[in-house]
Amino acid sequence: MLDKLIAIMSIADLRRKLLLTLALLAVYRMGFWIPLPIVNQERMQANLEKLQQGQFGSIGSILQTASLFSASQAGYNTIFGLGIMPYISCSIVFQLLATVYPPLERMQKEGESGRRKINEYTRQASVVVSFLQSLAWVFAMNNVAGEGSVLDGYNTLFFQVGTAVVMTSGTLFLMWIGEQIDAFGIGNGISLLIMAGIMAQMPGAVFELLKPALQDGVGIGSDSGLDRLFLLIALFVAIVLAVVFVTQAQRRVPIQSAKHARGRRMFGGSEHFLPLKLNQSGVMPIIFASSLLMIPGYLYHQLVERLDIPYLNQFSALPALYYLSYAGLIFFFSYFWAAVTFSPKDIAQNLKDYGSFIPGYRPGNRTADYLEQVVVRITFVGAAFLSLLAILPSLISKLVAIPALIAGFYGGTGLLIVVSVSIDLIQRIDSHLLVRNQAGLASE
């Protein structure tokens, strides 16, 4: 491994890209130490701790989930409080609209120029959404985070609008950092920002895991026992290996090009394959499902406050109902996302235009029907794995009796994002090494 690191740093272009990427990520993390000027930080932190407990748990889970896949901070009390959630939301909306709105669909098919136009529209929409979200949060800060979260004398329209502008500027700056990483660094900028936000929670999770051993000493068969620690480490390694396997898994559909004659010579007839990823939808089904499941808890929390009725944690009486609902939504969004992003008819038509075919199936509708059957089958397997991965943190937290912060690294959205982005980063670094006839990071 040391030799490979030396080889990476010996390539001037790759070294420059890596150092620039690390510097931009460091700037991103520094922004979380710059607080909003109107927020009472001590009171805000105390209120946020209450949100994670008792009858405020639903609001706390919403903030934690939002901060997880938006590269933001729970509580929104820094200049990067919104993270890049507005940009991610607008990107998803435009991606979905491009499949049902004809002008955007035609624009997407124009190639690079069309994609640049859609990206420009996405940025413009992100500015509006960022300002509206930040303004709504500032107006509702006392109601959601608790009384006293805003400093006395600063809870006026002038300071509220100014704070919303600051938060919007922070989101735009993060968008700029992501674009600079895409252009001059290495890796996908937005994905790396999200990954950095998730990995920043790892030191706290490790401390929580080792806290019993630091307080009570190391023993066997207790909360601080070595057997329990080794079990958790082995379980984490096994889950990561499974995630890597499923993320890289493909269903290779054989493709054969037709033979054609040019003069006295025959061309074509080569065999290749069409790679279909087992998990085509990535992390999106988990994000959509977890977002929808937060709505009942939030509405119930509002009813508790307004009607003064006894509070019960959502799904506490029927945990199986929660897990079944979670899994059912993941299956639904997996098939929905596959239907939106994968068009068997278009692929079948492209194969026909290029003179290629799937052995045993006539070009055209028969090929499209076959591809659709394959996608339905592999999507079922991918959705089943995502469902298991999403439910694992809750199960491990209850069975092994560890805090939710630690259990979050054993599955769910965070682990899938970290593994996917890490694999993509390794592949990009390998491409630079292989061009120079050097062994890649993934090779032995």
C-alpha positions in Angstrom: 0.0 0.0 0.0 2.9 2.4 0.8 4.3 1.7 -2.7 1.0 2.6 -4.3 0.7 5.8 -2.3 4.3 6.8 -3.4 3.3 6.0 -7.0 0.2 8.2 -6.7 2.2 11.1 -5.3 4.9 10.7 -7.9 2.4 11.6 -10.7 2.3 15.4 -10.8 -1.2 15.8 -12.3 -2.8 13.2 -10.0 -1.0 14.7 -6.9 -2.3 18.2 -7.8 -5.8 16.9 -8.2 -5.7 15.0 -4.9 -4.3 17.9 -2.9 -6.8 20.3 -4.4 -9.6 18.0 -3.5 -8.4 17.6 0.1 -8.0 21.4 0.4 -11.5 22.0 -0.8 -13.0 19.4 1.5 -11.1 21.0 4.4 -12.6 24.3 3.5 -16.0 22.6 3.5 -15.5 21.2 7.0 -14.2 24.6 8.3 -17.5 26.2 7.4 -19.2 24.1 10.1 -17.2 26.1 12.8 -18.6 29.4 11.6 -22.0 30.0 13.4 -24.9 32.1 12.3 -24.7 35.5 13.9 -28.2 35.6 15.3 -28.2 32.1 16.9 -27.7 31.5 20.6 -25.4 28.6 20.2 -25.5 27.3 23.8 -29.3 27.4 23.9 -29.5 25.8 20.4 -27.3 22.9 21.4 -29.4 22.3 24.6 -32.6 22.4 22.6 -31.2 20.0 20.0 -30.3 17.5 22.7 -34.0 17.6 23.8 -35.1 17.0 20.2 -33.3 13.6 20.3 -35.2 12.4 23.3 -38.7 12.0 24.6 -41.6 13.5 22.8 -39.3 15.5 20.5 -37.7 12.4 18.9 -39.5 12.7 15.6 -38.2 16.2 14.9 -34.7 15.2 16.0 -34.7 12.2 13.6 -35.8 14.6 10.7 -32.9 16.9 11.4 -30.4 14.0 11.6 -31.7 12.3 8.4 -31.7 15.6 6.5 -28.1 16.3 7.7 -27.0 12.8 6.7 -27.6 13.0 2.9 -27.3 16.8 2.5 -23.7 17.4 3.7 -25.2 19.7 6.4 -25.3 19.9 10.1 -28.3 19.0 12.3 -29.7 22.2 13.7 -28.8 24.4 10.7 -27.0 26.8 13.0 -23.9 27.5 10.8 -23.3 29.2 7.5 -23.4 25.8 5.8 -26.5 24.8 7.7 -28.5 23.9 4.6 -25.7 21.9 3.1 -26.3 21.0 -0.6 -29.8 19.6 0.0 -31.5 22.3 -2.2 -29.2 21.4 -5.1 -29.8 17.7 -4.6 -33.5 18.2 -4.5 -33.5 20.3 -7.6 -31.3 17.8 -9.4 -33.7 14.9 -8.6 -36.7 17.0 -9.7 -35.1 17.9 -13.1 -33.9 14.4 -13.6 -37.5 13.1 -13.2 -39.0 15.9 -15.3 -36.6 15.1 -18.1 -38.4 11.7 -18.5 -42.0 13.1 -18.6 -41.6 16.8 -19.8 -41.0 16.8 -23.6 -38.9 20.0 -23.8 -36.5 18.8 -21.1 -36.4 15.3 -22.7 -35.4 16.8 -26.0 -32.8 19.0 -24.3 -31.3 16.0 -22.5 -31.0 14.1 -25.8 -29.0 17.0 -27.4 -25.9 15.8 -25.7 -23.4 17.8 -23.7 -25.0 21.2 -24.7 -28.4 20.0 -23.5 -27.0 18.8 -20.2 -25.3 22.1 -19.6 -28.6 23.9 -20.1 -30.3 21.6 -17.6 -27.5 22.1 -15.1 -27.9 25.8 -15.4 -31.6 25.6 -14.8 -30.8 23.4 -11.8 -28.5 26.0 -10.3 -31.0 28.8 -10.8 -33.7 26.7 -9.1 -31.3 25.8 -6.3 -30.8 29.5 -5.5 -34.6 30.1 -5.1 -35.1 26.9 -3.1 -32.2 27.6 -0.9 -33.5 31.1 0.0 -37.0 29.8 0.7 -35.8 26.9 2.8 -33.4 29.1 4.8 -36.0 31.8 5.3 -38.6 29.3 6.5 -36.1 27.8 8.9 -35.1 31.2 10.3 -38.8 32.2 10.8 -39.6 28.9 12.5 -36.4 28.6 14.5 -37.9 29.4 17.9 -40.9 27.1 17.2 -38.9 24.1 16.0 -35.6 24.3 17.9 -37.1 25.9 21.0 -37.5 29.3 22.7 -34.4 31.3 23.1 -32.6 29.8 20.1 -32.4 33.4 18.6 -30.5 36.0 20.5 -32.5 38.8 22.1 -32.9 41.8 19.8 -32.1 39.9 16.6 -35.5 38.3 16.0 -36.5 41.0 13.5 -37.3 40.8 9.8 -34.0 42.6 8.8 -31.8 40.1 10.6 -33.9 37.1 9.6 -33.7 38.0 5.9 -29.9 38.7 6.3 -29.4 35.3 7.9 -31.4 33.6 5.1 -29.1 35.3 2.6 -26.0 34.1 4.5 -27.3 30.5 4.5 -28.2 30.7 0.8 -24.7 31.9 0.1 -23.3 29.0 2.0 -25.2 26.5 -0.1 -24.1 28.3 -3.3 -20.5 28.2 -2.1 -20.8 24.4 -1.5 -22.1 24.0 -5.0 -19.1 25.9 -6.3 -16.8 23.7 -4.3 -18.4 20.6 -5.8 -18.0 22.0 -9.3 -14.3 22.9 -8.7 -13.7 19.3 -7.5 -15.4 18.0 -10.7 -13.4 20.3 -12.9 -9.9 20.4 -11.3 -10.0 17.7 -8.6 -10.7 14.0 -8.6 -14.0 12.3 -7.9 -17.6 13.6 -8.0 -17.6 16.8 -6.0 -21.2 16.6 -4.6 -20.8 13.0 -3.6 -17.5 13.7 -1.9 -19.0 16.5 0.2 -21.8 14.1 1.4 -19.2 11.4 2.1 -17.0 13.9 4.1 -20.0 14.9 6.2 -20.8 11.2 7.0 -17.1 10.4 7.8 -16.9 13.4 10.1 -19.3 11.5 12.4 -16.9 8.5 12.7 -14.7 9.9 15.5 -17.8 10.5 17.7 -19.1 7.0 16.9 -15.7 5.4 17.8 -15.6 7.3 21.0 -19.1 6.2 21.9 -18.1 2.6 21.2 -15.0 2.8 23.3 -16.5 4.9 26.1 -17.6 1.9 28.3 -14.1 0.5 28.1 -12.5 3.8 29.0 -14.8 4.3 32.0 -15.1 0.7 33.4 -12.1 -1.0 31.9 -11.9 -3.9 29.5 -13.6 -7.2 30.4 -15.4 -10.2 29.0 -19.1 -10.5 28.6 -20.0 -6.9 29.5 -20.7 -3.7 27.6 -16.9 -3.0 27.5 -15.9 -6.6 26.8 -13.4 -7.4 24.1 -15.7 -10.2 22.8 -18.4 -7.6 22.1 -16.0 -5.2 20.5 -14.5 -7.9 18.2 -18.0 -9.0 17.3 -19.0 -5.5 16.2 -15.8 -5.1 14.2 -16.3 -8.4 12.4 -19.9 -7.6 11.7 -18.9 -4.2 10.3 -16.3 -5.7 8.0 -18.8 -8.3 6.8 -21.5 -5.7 6.0 -19.0 -3.5 4.1 -17.9 -6.5 2.0 -21.5 -7.3 1.2 -22.2 -3.7 0.2 -19.2 -3.7 -2.0 -20.2 -7.0 -3.6 -23.8 -5.8 -4.4 -22.6 -2.4 -5.5 -20.3 -3.9 -8.0 -22.5 -6.8 -9.1 -23.8 -6.8 -12.7 -26.1 -8.9 -14.8 -24.2 -9.1 -18.1 -26.6 -9.5 -21.0 -24.8 -11.1 -24.1 -24.8 -8.9 -27.2 -23.6 -9.9 -30.7 -23.1 -7.6 -33.6 -24.3 -8.7 -37.0 -21.8 -9.5 -39.7 -21.6 -7.4 -42.9 -19.5 -7.5 -46.0 -17.3 -4.8 -47.4 -15.9 -5.9 -50.6 -14.3 -9.2 -50.0 -13.9 -8.8 -46.3 -16.3 -9.6 -43.5 -16.8 -7.2 -40.6 -18.7 -7.5 -37.3 -19.8 -10.7 -35.6 -18.0 -9.7 -32.4 -19.5 -10.7 -29.0 -19.7 -8.3 -26.0 -22.2 -7.7 -23.2 -24.6 -5.1 -21.8 -23.8 -4.5 -18.1 -26.9 -4.0 -15.9 -26.1 -3.1 -12.3 -27.8 -5.1 -9.7 -28.6 -2.0 -7.7 -29.4 0.5 -10.4 -31.2 3.0 -8.2 -28.3 3.4 -5.7 -29.2 5.1 -2.5 -32.3 6.9 -3.8 -35.0 4.4 -2.6 -33.7 4.6 1.0 -33.7 8.4 0.9 -37.2 8.5 -0.5 -38.5 5.9 1.9 -36.9 7.4 5.0 -38.2 10.8 4.1 -41.8 9.6 3.7 -41.7 7.6 7.0 -40.7 10.8 8.8 -43.9 12.5 7.8 -46.3 10.4 10.1 -43.9 11.0 13.0 -43.8 14.7 12.4 -47.6 15.0 12.1 -48.1 12.9 15.2 -45.7 15.2 17.1 -47.8 18.2 16.0 -51.0 16.6 17.2 -49.3 15.8 20.6 -48.4 19.4 21.1 -51.7 20.9 20.0 -54.1 18.4 21.5 -52.1 17.6 24.6 -52.5 13.8 24.2 -50.1 11.2 25.6 -47.1 10.6 23.4 -45.9 7.3 22.1 -43.0 6.8 19.8 -44.2 6.1 16.3 -44.4 2.4 15.5 -43.3 1.5 19.0 -46.2 -0.8 19.6 -45.8 -2.5 16.3 -42.1 -2.5 15.2 -42.9 -5.1 12.5 -45.3 -2.6 10.9 -42.5 0.0 10.7 -40.0 -2.5 9.1 -42.6 -3.8 6.6 -43.6 -0.2 5.7 -39.9 0.7 5.3 -39.2 -2.3 3.1 -42.4 -1.9 1.1 -41.5 1.8 0.3 -37.9 0.8 -0.7 -39.3 -1.9 -3.1 -41.7 0.7 -4.6 -39.1 3.4 -5.2 -36.6 0.9 -6.5 -38.9 -0.2 -9.2 -40.0 3.4 -9.8 -36.5 4.7 -10.1 -35.6 1.8 -12.5 -38.6 2.6 -14.6 -37.6 6.3 -14.8 -33.9 5.9 -15.5 -33.9 2.7 -17.6 -35.8 2.4 -20.9 -35.8 -1.1 -22.5 -37.4 0.2 -25.7 -34.7 2.9 -26.2 -31.9 0.4 -25.6 -33.5 -2.2 -27.9 -33.9 0.5 -30.6 -30.2 1.5 -30.2 -29.1 -2.1 -30.5 -31.2 -2.4 -33.7 -29.8 0.8 -35.2 -26.2 -0.3 -34.5 -26.8 -3.8 -36.0 -26.5 -5.6 -32.7 -28.8 -8.1 -31.1 -29.3 -10.4 -28.1 -28.8 -14.1 -29.2 -32.2 -15.9 -29.2 -34.3 -12.7 -29.3 -35.5 -10.8 -32.4 -34.6 -7.1 -32.5 -37.3 -4.7 -31.5 -40.1 -5.5 -29.1 -38.9 -9.0 -28.2 -35.5 -7.6 -27.1 -37.3 -4.8 -25.2 -39.5 -7.4 -23.4 -36.5 -9.5 -22.5 -34.6 -6.6 -21.1 -37.6 -5.5 -19.1 -37.9 -9.0 -17.5 -34.2 -8.9 -16.6 -34.5 -5.5 -15.0 -37.5 -6.6 -13.0 -35.6 -9.6 -11.6 -32.4 -7.8 -10.7 -34.3 -4.9 -9.2 -36.1 -7.3 -6.9 -32.8 -8.6 -5.6 -31.3 -5.1 -5.3 -34.4 -3.8 -3.5 -34.3 -6.8 -1.1 -30.7 -6.0 -0.2 -31.4 -2.3 0.2 -34.3 -3.2 2.6 -32.1 -5.3 4.7 -29.4 -2.7 4.7 -31.8 0.0 5.7 -33.3 -2.0 8.6 -29.9 -3.3 9.9 -29.0 -0.2 12.0 -32.3 -0.4 14.0 -31.9 -4.2 14.5 -28.3 -4.0 15.5 -29.0 -1.1 17.9 -31.6 -3.2 19.7 -29.9 -6.6 19.6 -26.4 -5.5 20.5 -27.5 -2.6 22.7 -25.3 0.1 21.1 -26.1 3.8 20.5 -27.9 4.8 17.3 -24.8 6.8 16.2 -22.7 3.7 16.2 -25.4 1.5 14.6 -25.8 4.0 11.8 -22.4 2.9 10.4 -23.7 -0.7 10.1 -26.1 0.0 7.3 -28.5 2.5 5.8 -27.9 5.5 3.6 -24.6 6.6 5.1 -22.8 3.3 4.6 -24.1 2.9 1.0 -23.0 6.4 0.1 -19.5 6.0 1.6 -18.9 2.7 -0.2 -20.2 3.9 -3.5 -18.2 7.1 -3.5 -15.1 5.3 -2.3 -15.4 2.8 -5.2 -15.8 5.6 -7.7 -12.8 7.5 -6.3 -10.6 4.3 -6.4 -11.7 3.7 -10.0 -10.8 7.3 -11.0 -7.4 7.1 -9.4 -6.8 3.7 -11.1 -7.5 5.2 -14.5 -4.6 7.6 -14.0 -2.3 4.9 -12.8 -3.2 2.4 -15.6 -2.6 5.0 -18.3 1.0 5.2 -17.0 1.3 1.4 -16.8 1.3 1.3 -13.1 -0.7 -1.1 -10.8 -4.0 0.3 -9.7 -5.2 0.5 -6.1 -7.7 -2.4 -6.6 -5.0 -4.7 -8.1 -2.9 -7.0 -6.0 
